[in-house]
Amino acid sequence: MERIADFFRGVAREMRKTSWPKREELVKSTITVMVTVVIMMVFFAIIDLGFSELIRLVIE
């Protein structure tokens, strides 16, 4: 039981050392991630449609 308590004390100590991002930095990072995800989603959707059409042409 003591080991578990030591673990959580260590976690609390490390959390106090952590430097958390400011709100502005967090918003910019979140927007960057969301834009990147949307771009990748569109890219893979286009690739998927292209391969689907290619396979459809080969099968017919």
C-alpha positions as CSV (number, residue, x, y, z in Angstrom):
1,M,0.0,0.0,0.0
2,E,2.9,2.3,0.8
3,R,4.3,1.9,-2.8
4,I,1.0,3.1,-4.3
5,A,1.0,6.2,-2.0
6,D,4.7,6.9,-3.0
7,F,3.7,6.5,-6.7
8,F,0.9,9.1,-6.4
9,R,3.2,11.5,-4.3
10,G,5.7,11.2,-7.1
11,V,3.0,11.9,-9.7
12,A,1.9,15.0,-7.8
13,R,5.5,16.2,-7.6
14,E,6.1,15.8,-11.3
15,M,2.8,17.5,-12.2
16,R,3.9,20.6,-10.2
17,K,7.1,20.7,-12.4
18,T,5.1,20.6,-15.6
19,S,4.8,23.8,-17.6
20,W,1.3,24.0,-19.0
21,P,0.7,25.9,-22.3
22,K,-1.0,29.3,-22.2
23,R,-4.5,29.5,-23.6
24,E,-3.4,31.3,-26.8
25,E,-0.8,28.6,-27.5
26,L,-3.3,25.8,-26.8
27,V,-5.9,27.4,-29.2
28,K,-3.3,27.7,-31.9
29,S,-2.1,24.1,-31.5
30,T,-5.7,22.9,-31.5
31,I,-6.5,24.7,-34.7
32,T,-3.3,23.4,-36.3
33,V,-4.2,19.9,-35.5
34,M,-7.8,20.2,-36.7
35,V,-6.8,21.8,-40.0
36,T,-4.2,19.0,-40.5
37,V,-6.7,16.3,-39.8
38,V,-9.2,17.9,-42.3
39,I,-6.6,18.2,-45.0
40,M,-5.5,14.5,-44.5
41,M,-9.1,13.4,-44.4
42,V,-9.8,15.1,-47.8
43,F,-6.5,13.7,-49.2
44,F,-7.3,10.1,-48.3
45,A,-10.9,10.5,-49.4
46,I,-9.7,11.6,-52.9
47,I,-7.2,8.7,-53.0
48,D,-9.9,6.3,-51.9
49,L,-12.3,7.5,-54.6
50,G,-9.5,7.2,-57.2
51,F,-8.7,3.6,-56.2
52,S,-12.4,2.7,-56.1
53,E,-12.9,4.0,-59.7
54,L,-9.7,2.3,-60.9
55,I,-10.8,-1.0,-59.4
56,R,-14.3,-0.5,-60.8
57,L,-12.8,0.0,-64.3
58,V,-10.6,-3.1,-64.0
59,I,-13.5,-5.3,-62.9
60,E,-15.9,-4.2,-65.6
